[in-house]
Amino acid sequence: MTTQLSTVQKRGQITIPSDLRAEFGIEPGDQVAFVRTQDGILITTLEAQKVVRLRRLLTEMKSILQEQQEVEGKSYSLEELIESGRGIRGELLKEKDRLDVKA
C-alpha cells in the first residue's frame, strides 16, 4: 500500500490522484463518502458504501431468521421468504392506493 498526498485547498477541496480515480472508476460528478475510523478518515466510493450497508443488512437478516427459527422451530426456504416479501409489498401497495384515493 502506497501513500499519496493531496493538499487541502482554501475552500476545503482536495484532489484525488488521477491514478486512484482511474483505478476505482471515479468520474467527475461522482460522490464519495468520508467515513470516520479509529485511524482517521476513509474516503470511499458511494457504491462501496452501498455494498458495506448491504452486507450489514444481510448479516442482520440472517441473525433475525436464526432467532425466528429458534423461537418457531421452523426454518424458511428462500422461496417462502420471497413470497412473504411479495405479500407484504402487496399489502403496502394496497394501503398506499387507499391513502391516495382518499386524498
N, C-alpha and C positions, 0 to 999 in steps of 0.2 A: 504494500500500500504506500503510495507516494503522497506527499503533502504539496499542495499548490496554494499559493497565496493570492488574495484579492484585496484591494484597498476599498474601504468604505468611503463612498463619496459624500459630499456635503449634505445631500438630501437622504442619506441612509442607503443609497443604492450600492449594490455590489455586482461585479461581473463574474458570471460562472465561466471558467476557462472553456474555450471552444472545443478542446478535445473531450472534455467531460460532457458538454452539451451534445456532441455528436454521439458519444458512447451511450448516453442514456436517452437519446431521442428527444431532447428538449429543444423546442422550436420557439421562435418569437411569439409572444402571446400566451404561451403555456403557463399554467400556475404551478408553483412549487410550494411545499409545506415546510414550515420551520417547526421542528419538534425539539422541546427541551429534554435533555438527557442528563444523567449524572455527570457526564464528561463535557457538556457544553450544548451546542446547538447542532442538530442534524438537519440538513437540507435534503429533502427527498421530493420525488415527483408526486403529484397528486394521485396518479394511477397506483404507485407503490403504496401510498397511504390507504387507498381503497382495498388493496389486497390484504394489508395488515388488518383492517377492520373486518373484512370478510372472514379471515382466519379466526379472529376473536369470536365473531358471531357463531361460526360453525362449532368452535370449541364449547361455547356456552350452550348451543343447541344439543350437542352430544351429552353434556352434563345433565341438562333438563330431561332428555329422553332416558338416560340411565336412571335418574331419580324416579321418573314416572314408571319405568319398568319394575323397579324395586317395590314401589307402592302398589301398583296394579298387578304385578306378577306376570305381565304380558309385554312382549316386545312388538314393535311395529315394523312392517316392511316399508320400503321406500314408496311403493305404490300406495299403501294406506296413508302415509304421511302426505303424499301429493294430493290424493283425493280429499283428505281432510282440509288441506290448504285451499283447494278449489271450492269446497263447501263454504268455508269461512269467507273467502273472497266473494262468492256469490251473495252471501248474506249481507256483506258490507256494501256491495253494489246496489242491492235491493233497498237497503236503508238509505243510501245516498239518493237514489231515484225518488224515494218517498219525500225526502227533505227537499229535493229540487222541485217536485210537483207542488208542494205546499208553499214554496216561496213566491 
